[in-house]
Amino acid sequence: MFPLSAPQQIVWLQHQMLPESRAYYSTAVVGFHGEIDPALLRKCVTGAVDRNDAFRLRLCDVNTPIAYQEVVEVDFDIPEYDLRGAEDIEERRTVLLQRQMHTEFDLHAAPLVRWTLVRLADDHWQLFMTEHHLVHDGRSTVAFLGDVIEQYAAEAAGRPFVAKDAPTYQDYVAYTTSDEYLEMIGSAIEWWIENLDGATFNVDFPTLGTQRSGLFDYRGGQYRQSLSAELMAGVRAAAQQSGHTVFAAMLAVYGELCRRHSGQDDLVIGIPLANRPAEFASTVGMMVNTVPVRLAIDPSTPAGEVGLDAMVSLFDAVDHEAAPVQDLVKALGLSGKGLDNPLFNVTFGMHDQPFPDVDVPGLSVDMQVALSTNSARFDLSVFVTPANVLHGGDGDCGYELNWDYSTQRFGPEDAERLASGFEALLLAYAMHPLDPIGTLALDTVAPPVRIRHVEGDRATDGAAPVTGGAGDEIRPTSADNCEQRAESPWLQAFRDILEHDDIDQDTDFFQAGGYSLLVPMLLSRYESLSGWRPPTSLLFEFSSPILLEAASAERRPAEVGVER
C-alpha cells in the first residue's frame, strides 16, 4: 500500500462528505467512424489497463484516518449494445449514457473506470468511458486513449505492438514525497503567500442568481456553448498582435466579465494546471492541481495589455503549480466550512492536450468530454476545449465551452446570460484589442443595478432567504450543560489534534488552524474517545466542541455509549 497524492486527498475527502455526489466523475464519449473490430478494441482497452497502474487502484481506509491505496489485479467487462434496430436510437443511447455516468463507484474495488461500447450504425460506434477523479485527470484520459489506439492500429495492421515505457503512478506518488519535491513545494508556498497578500478570495455576483446560505452541496447544472472558428480566428489574431496566447485572451475576457458582475477589480480565479513533472508526462493518474491566479483589472487598460498581464500571471502560476491547495490554505491561515474552497469560488480552465493520432485506414475518431453529471465543484467553472482536440487534427478552430454552475447560486438563465456576455466581450476583444477593456461591448455586457433589501431573514427581491447555518439552532445555554461539556470528548479531541491547550468549548475548528485534511484525524480521535465515528459532514456543519456535543447527542445511535 502507498499513500494518496495531494490531489487525491481532496477528492477522497469530498467523497467522505457527499458519497452520493458525482462531482468527481468524468465521462468521455469516443466516437469511431468507419469499420472497427469490437473484440480487438476490448483487447486493447484491457492491455492499456494492465500497463497503467492508476486504473488498477483501490482504496484502503479501514482503521486509518486517511485512506491508503494499493494496486490490484482487475477483472472487468465492457458491455456492448447494438442499437441499429432501435425505434429511437438517440433515446436508447442517452439512457445507456446516463446509466454509465451516474452508477456509483465502489472506491474499494478496482478499476475505478468503466466502459460501454455502443453501435449506432454500420460505420458508427461510440465508446463511453467514465473515470473517477481519484485515478485520472484530463491528460491521463488522452494518454490512456492514445495507448489504446496505438495498440489497435498496430494489431489491426498485423504489426507487433511495443508499448512505450512510462513511470507508474506509484512512482509519481513516491516522487512527491522526496526531499527535492518537498523543497519545491515549500518555495512555491512562500511565493503564493507573497503574491496573494491582501487578495479577496471569492468573486461575488450580486446582480445574478441568489446569495447562497448554508453549506455547499455540489448540486449543479451545465450550459454548453460553441464558439465559431471565425470568432476564434479573430481572437487568435488579436492575441498575436498583443503578444500573448489565446487562452490568456480568454482568461482576460472572463476576468472582465467577472469584474463587471461583481464590481471587484482584484480577482482570484482558480486555474487547473497539469502539475506534471516532465518525467511523468505520459503517466496515467490524478496529478492536476487548481491554483489561485490573481488578476488585477483596471477597466481603463487596453484589452490587449490585460491579456498580456493575464499571460504573465499564468506563467507565474505554472512556475509554482506544485503547491497543494490544502497546504496553501493552511499556510495562508484561511478557513472554510463544508466543501467550500476558501481560495476561489470561480475557475477557468482549458483542455488542450491534442487528441492522439489515428493511423488506421478508413477510421476516424472524435471525442466529447466533460458531460454534465448535474453537479458542480465551484459556484462557477468554465472548461474550454478547442475543436481540434475533440475531433483530431482535422477539426476546425472553433472552441467548445462548458459552463458548470452551482444551482445553489445560479439558474440556467444566469449561466446563459454569462455565456452570451462572454461571447460578446470576446468578439469585441478580437475587433478592438487596443480599446480599454472596460469599454468593450458595454451595450450588451453591462450588469443592471439590482438592490437587495434584507429584512430579518427575508430577502424582499425574491432571492433566497438569508439565514444562519444549521449549527445556530443547536446551542445549549444552561451553565450546567456548559460545565458538563468542559471535559467532553470533542473538546479533548480538538486539543489533541490542534495541539494547543487554549481551546475552549466555543473554539471554531477552522478558525483555530484546522483545515480539511485534519478533519478525518479529528473524527478518528473522537471515535477513540467516544466509541462512535460521526459522519464527516458533521464537523463542517458544527465546528465547535459545544455545538458538536449537542449535535452528536441527537445523531449518535442509542446503543453507542460515551466514555467519560
ChimeraX attribute file (.defattr): number of C-alpha atoms within 10 A of each C-alpha:
attribute: neighborCount
match mode: 1-to-1
recipient: residues
	/A:1	12
	/A:2	14
	/A:3	18
	/A:4	22
	/A:5	22
	/A:6	21
	/A:7	19
	/A:8	20
	/A:9	19
	/A:10	19
	/A:11	18
	/A:12	20
	/A:13	19
	/A:14	21
	/A:15	17
	/A:16	14
	/A:17	18
	/A:18	16
	/A:19	14
	/A:20	12
	/A:21	19
	/A:22	23
	/A:23	24
	/A:24	18
	/A:25	24
	/A:26	22
	/A:27	24
	/A:28	20
	/A:29	21
	/A:30	20
	/A:31	21
	/A:32	18
	/A:33	17
	/A:34	16
	/A:35	15
	/A:36	18
	/A:37	9
	/A:38	14
	/A:39	8
	/A:40	14
	/A:41	20
	/A:42	19
	/A:43	14
	/A:44	21
	/A:45	20
	/A:46	17
	/A:47	15
	/A:48	21
	/A:49	20
	/A:50	14
	/A:51	19
	/A:52	20
	/A:53	22
	/A:54	26
	/A:55	27
	/A:56	22
	/A:57	27
	/A:58	22
	/A:59	22
	/A:60	18
	/A:61	13
	/A:62	9
	/A:63	8
	/A:64	11
	/A:65	16
	/A:66	19
	/A:67	18
	/A:68	17
	/A:69	19
	/A:70	18
	/A:71	18
	/A:72	14
	/A:73	10
	/A:74	14
	/A:75	9
	/A:76	11
	/A:77	10
	/A:78	15
	/A:79	11
	/A:80	14
	/A:81	16
	/A:82	15
	/A:83	17
	/A:84	14
	/A:85	9
	/A:86	12
	/A:87	9
	/A:88	10
	/A:89	15
	/A:90	12
	/A:91	11
	/A:92	14
	/A:93	19
	/A:94	11
	/A:95	10
	/A:96	16
	/A:97	20
	/A:98	13
	/A:99	11
	/A:100	17
	/A:101	21
	/A:102	16
	/A:103	13
	/A:104	15
	/A:105	19
	/A:106	12
	/A:107	18
	/A:108	14
	/A:109	14
	/A:110	22
	/A:111	25
	/A:112	24
	/A:113	23
	/A:114	21
	/A:115	21
	/A:116	18
	/A:117	22
	/A:118	22
	/A:119	20
	/A:120	19
	/A:121	15
	/A:122	12
	/A:123	13
	/A:124	18
	/A:125	23
	/A:126	22
	/A:127	20
	/A:128	22
	/A:129	21
	/A:130	23
	/A:131	22
	/A:132	23
	/A:133	22
	/A:134	27
	/A:135	23
	/A:136	24
	/A:137	20
	/A:138	22
	/A:139	23
	/A:140	23
	/A:141	22
	/A:142	18
	/A:143	22
	/A:144	23
	/A:145	19
	/A:146	18
	/A:147	22
	/A:148	22
	/A:149	22
	/A:150	21
	/A:151	24
	/A:152	25
	/A:153	20
	/A:154	15
	/A:155	14
	/A:156	17
	/A:157	12
	/A:158	9
	/A:159	11
	/A:160	10
	/A:161	12
	/A:162	9
	/A:163	13
	/A:164	8
	/A:165	9
	/A:166	15
	/A:167	15
	/A:168	18
	/A:169	23
	/A:170	21
	/A:171	12
	/A:172	20
	/A:173	18
	/A:174	15
	/A:175	14
	/A:176	17
	/A:177	13
	/A:178	11
	/A:179	10
	/A:180	10
	/A:181	16
	/A:182	15
	/A:183	11
	/A:184	16
	/A:185	20
	/A:186	15
	/A:187	14
	/A:188	19
	/A:189	22
	/A:190	15
	/A:191	16
	/A:192	21
	/A:193	14
	/A:194	10
	/A:195	14
	/A:196	16
	/A:197	9
	/A:198	9
	/A:199	14
	/A:200	15
	/A:201	21
	/A:202	18
	/A:203	22
	/A:204	17
	/A:205	19
	/A:206	16
	/A:207	17
	/A:208	21
	/A:209	18
	/A:210	21
	/A:211	18
	/A:212	18
	/A:213	14
	/A:214	16
	/A:215	16
	/A:216	19
	/A:217	20
	/A:218	24
	/A:219	20
	/A:220	23
	/A:221	20
	/A:222	25
	/A:223	18
	/A:224	17
	/A:225	16
	/A:226	16
	/A:227	16
	/A:228	14
	/A:229	16
	/A:230	12
	/A:231	17
	/A:232	19
	/A:233	15
	/A:234	17
	/A:235	24
	/A:236	19
	/A:237	16
	/A:238	24
	/A:239	25
	/A:240	14
	/A:241	13
	/A:242	19
	/A:243	14
	/A:244	21
	/A:245	20
	/A:246	19
	/A:247	21
	/A:248	22
	/A:249	30
	/A:250	24
	/A:251	24
	/A:252	27
	/A:253	27
	/A:254	22
	/A:255	26
	/A:256	29
	/A:257	22
	/A:258	21
	/A:259	22
	/A:260	19
	/A:261	20
	/A:262	18
	/A:263	16
	/A:264	18
	/A:265	18
	/A:266	18
	/A:267	24
	/A:268	24
	/A:269	27
	/A:270	23
	/A:271	25
	/A:272	20
	/A:273	19
	/A:274	20
	/A:275	22
	/A:276	18
	/A:277	13
	/A:278	7
	/A:279	10
	/A:280	17
	/A:281	15
	/A:282	20
	/A:283	25
	/A:284	28
	/A:285	30
	/A:286	28
	/A:287	28
	/A:288	23
	/A:289	21
	/A:290	23
	/A:291	27
	/A:292	26
	/A:293	25
	/A:294	21
	/A:295	21
	/A:296	19
	/A:297	23
	/A:298	16
	/A:299	18
	/A:300	12
	/A:301	15
	/A:302	20
	/A:303	31
	/A:304	27
	/A:305	22
	/A:306	29
	/A:307	30
	/A:308	19
	/A:309	19
	/A:310	27
	/A:311	21
	/A:312	14
	/A:313	17
	/A:314	23
	/A:315	14
	/A:316	15
	/A:317	22
	/A:318	17
	/A:319	12
	/A:320	20
	/A:321	27
	/A:322	28
	/A:323	25
	/A:324	20
	/A:325	21
	/A:326	18
	/A:327	16
	/A:328	21
	/A:329	20
	/A:330	15
	/A:331	14
	/A:332	16
	/A:333	14
	/A:334	17
	/A:335	20
	/A:336	16
	/A:337	20
	/A:338	20
	/A:339	20
	/A:340	18
	/A:341	23
	/A:342	15
	/A:343	25
	/A:344	23
	/A:345	20
	/A:346	25
	/A:347	24
	/A:348	21
	/A:349	20
	/A:350	18
	/A:351	18
	/A:352	16
	/A:353	17
	/A:354	17
	/A:355	20
	/A:356	20
	/A:357	14
	/A:358	17
	/A:359	15
	/A:360	17
	/A:361	11
	/A:362	11
	/A:363	15
	/A:364	18
	/A:365	20
	/A:366	20
	/A:367	19
	/A:368	17
	/A:369	19
	/A:370	20
	/A:371	18
	/A:372	22
	/A:373	21
	/A:374	18
	/A:375	21
	/A:376	26
	/A:377	24
	/A:378	24
	/A:379	26
	/A:380	23
	/A:381	22
	/A:382	20
	/A:383	19
	/A:384	21
	/A:385	21
	/A:386	23
	/A:387	25
	/A:388	20
	/A:389	23
	/A:390	26
	/A:391	19
	/A:392	18
	/A:393	16
	/A:394	11
	/A:395	14
	/A:396	16
	/A:397	18
	/A:398	17
	/A:399	19
	/A:400	17
	/A:401	19
	/A:402	20
	/A:403	22
	/A:404	29
	/A:405	28
	/A:406	24
	/A:407	22
	/A:408	21
	/A:409	21
	/A:410	21
	/A:411	17
	/A:412	15
	/A:413	12
	/A:414	16
	/A:415	22
	/A:416	16
	/A:417	13
	/A:418	20
	/A:419	22
	/A:420	15
	/A:421	21
	/A:422	22
	/A:423	21
	/A:424	18
	/A:425	25
	/A:426	26
	/A:427	19
	/A:428	21
	/A:429	28
	/A:430	21
	/A:431	16
	/A:432	17
	/A:433	25
	/A:434	16
	/A:435	18
	/A:436	18
	/A:437	27
	/A:438	20
	/A:439	18
	/A:440	25
	/A:441	18
	/A:442	15
	/A:443	9
	/A:444	12
	/A:445	21
	/A:446	15
	/A:447	18
	/A:448	10
	/A:449	9
	/A:450	10
	/A:451	10
	/A:452	15
	/A:453	12
	/A:454	13
	/A:455	10
	/A:456	9
	/A:457	11
	/A:458	14
	/A:459	17
	/A:460	13
	/A:461	13
	/A:462	10
	/A:463	16
	/A:464	17
	/A:465	18
	/A:466	17
	/A:467	14
	/A:468	11
	/A:469	12
	/A:470	12
	/A:471	18
	/A:472	11
	/A:473	10
	/A:474	14
	/A:475	14
	/A:476	13
	/A:477	8
	/A:478	9
	/A:479	9
	/A:480	10
	/A:481	12
	/A:482	15
	/A:483	11
	/A:484	10
	/A:485	18
	/A:486	16
	/A:487	14
	/A:488	23
	/A:489	22
	/A:490	26
	/A:491	23
	/A:492	19
	/A:493	21
	/A:494	27
	/A:495	16
	/A:496	15
	/A:497	17
	/A:498	16
	/A:499	11
	/A:500	10
	/A:501	11
	/A:502	8
	/A:503	18
	/A:504	17
	/A:505	21
	/A:506	12
	/A:507	17
	/A:508	19
	/A:509	24
	/A:510	21
	/A:511	14
	/A:512	16
	/A:513	16
	/A:514	21
	/A:515	20
	/A:516	23
	/A:517	17
	/A:518	17
	/A:519	21
	/A:520	20
	/A:521	17
	/A:522	23
	/A:523	23
	/A:524	21
	/A:525	21
	/A:526	23
	/A:527	17
	/A:528	14
	/A:529	18
	/A:530	17
	/A:531	14
	/A:532	17
	/A:533	16
	/A:534	18
	/A:535	15
	/A:536	19
	/A:537	17
	/A:538	18
	/A:539	24
	/A:540	22
	/A:541	19
	/A:542	24
	/A:543	20
	/A:544	24
	/A:545	27
	/A:546	25
	/A:547	24
	/A:548	25
	/A:549	21
	/A:550	17
	/A:551	21
	/A:552	18
	/A:553	11
	/A:554	10
	/A:555	12
	/A:556	14
	/A:557	11
	/A:558	8
	/A:559	6
	/A:560	10
	/A:561	11
	/A:562	14
	/A:563	10
	/A:564	8
